[in-house]
Amino acid sequence: MAVGRAEQRAATRQALLAEGERRFAADGYHQVVLAEVARAAGVTKGAAYHHFDSKAGLFLAVVAEVQQKLGERVAAAADGHSDLWEQLRAGCRAFLASGTDPAVRQILLVDAPTVLGWDEWRTVDEESSARHLAEALTELAAAGIIATQPIEPLTRLLSGAMNEAALWIARGGDPGAAEQALDRLLRGLRNPA
């Protein structure tokens, strides 16, 4: 019986996360009402509060989930290549392309920095995207493909640049132009062959 309840709780939580993501992506944080998310997910308002305490709690969980999915897409794009340099390029390109994803655009790039605050948003970003970028840059430096240098500031510079470019794409910027600019920026890091 306990397994059934645990499965039901997990299903309820997942239903709320899915509906929350859909609504936050479509309407933006400030237009979403937790009771309406619960109703659309087929659960009570009390169940929503039990799982997330508040709309902000649901939003934080949705941000973490969207960030995790984005990290998985970026990692999958990078893993499609055996060459370390091409892994970096593919991962960075996949991240830029995320600017066209409505959930990433609205939830991660527009609402999360203001709703969660800069520090909380950066923490979520660092646990996923920035951590993978730092690992890739560390491997590239160890292999001599880029100059040995402090990785943390380089990671922050590239991460910030890509976040801004993805937001620019999300607001109607040209993805192709952003990708070309990114390639030129990355080439500047590479040691001469």
PyMOL commands that set and color helices and strands:
alter all, ss='L'
color gray80, all
select helices_A, chain A and resi 2-27+29-31+34-41+45-52+55-79+84-100+102-115+118-142+151-170+175-187
alter helices_A, ss='H'
color red, helices_A
deselect
rebuild
show_as cartoon
